[in-house]
Amino acid sequence: MFKVRKYASEEQYDIAKFLDFRGDVYDVINSPFLRGLKELPVERYYPVESGNEDLDIISEKAYGIAFLAFHIQFYNGLTKDYAEEGTVLKLFNLEDLNNLCDSLYLEDTD
């Protein structure tokens, strides 16, 4: 079980663990995780070549897990949960994402 800031989740990459809850909403503006996610270097590109493609399918193809769909969406500045044909997505390195998560786990326990 992964636990950060009183939020527990079985999923290692659950973004909610890294967001402060203010009132009745998550604070995405001041999230160190989301700022760090945007700053990860591009490892490779994924061209969407034939029709629209759901981000969870792209996540599964690229990383072996569908759970990173929102991460891909945010990283690329998309507003939809799919990428349109002709889009070239930036993909981050999973090890870089792990390092980001680990650094935030360490900050939370200090």
Secondary structure, DSSP 4 states (H G I P E B T S, - for coil): -EEETTEEES-TT-GGGGSEEETTEEE-TT-HHHHHHHHSPEEEEEE--SS-EEHHHHHHHHHS-GGGHHHHHHHTT-SSSEE-TT-EEEEE-HHHHHHHHHHHHHHHH-
